[in-house]
Amino acid sequence: MLRSLLVKDYMSGDPLAFSPEMDVLDAIHKLIRHEITGAPVIDHLGKVVGFLSEKDCLKVALSASYHEQRGGRVSEFMTHDVITLEGDATLTEAAELFVSKPYRCYPVVAESRLIGQLTRRNVLKALEKLW
């Protein structure tokens, strides 16, 4: 079933993304305002260089608590080793990643550039349509 469905057809297009130089407090504000759990970090060419999750943002709070330092750049708190999905990957491949890894969403790329984001909910919505 899912083998015939492609990630690019079920991803969220035009995803929120941050630059490594962005102030992390501004990034946290955007995550809250957009009601999402994380967003890719991209360089000036649109290449994914990291991911800033709610968990990463909790490091900001701890840093402020322990060191009385407020904020910093996104690059100081983001996860650097990011797993991405190709737009032409199948939803079966995506579902396998979601089951085997703790991540709630993955950046979707084409030719190494960010084109969207796929969440667990996107995959479940695809399943719902099939059933």
NORQUIQUI-V277417 format. One record per backbone hydrogen bond with DSSP energy under -0.5 kcal/mol. NH is the residue of the N-H (numbers start at 1). CO is the residue of the C=O. Records with the same first field share a line. If there is no record, write none. Layout:
NH->CO, CO
This chain:
4->1
5->2
7->89
8->87
9->6
10->7
11->7
12->117
13->11
14->115
18->40
22->19
24->72
26->23
27->23
28->24
29->25
30->26
31->27
32->28
33->29
34->30
35->31, 32
36->31
39->52
40->16
41->50
42->18
43->47
46->43
48->112
49->41
50->41
51->79
52->39
53->51
54->37
57->53
58->54
59->55, 56
60->56, 57
61->57
62->58
63->59
64->60
65->61
66->62
67->63
68->64
69->63
71->69
74->22
75->20
76->73
77->73, 74
78->74
79->51
82->80
84->82
85->107
87->109
89->86
91->2, 5
92->2
94->90
95->91
96->92
97->93
98->94
99->95
100->96
101->97
106->118
107->83
108->116
109->85
110->113
113->110
114->46
115->108
116->108
117->12
118->106
120->104
123->119
124->120
125->121
126->122
127->123
128->124
129->125
130->126
131->127
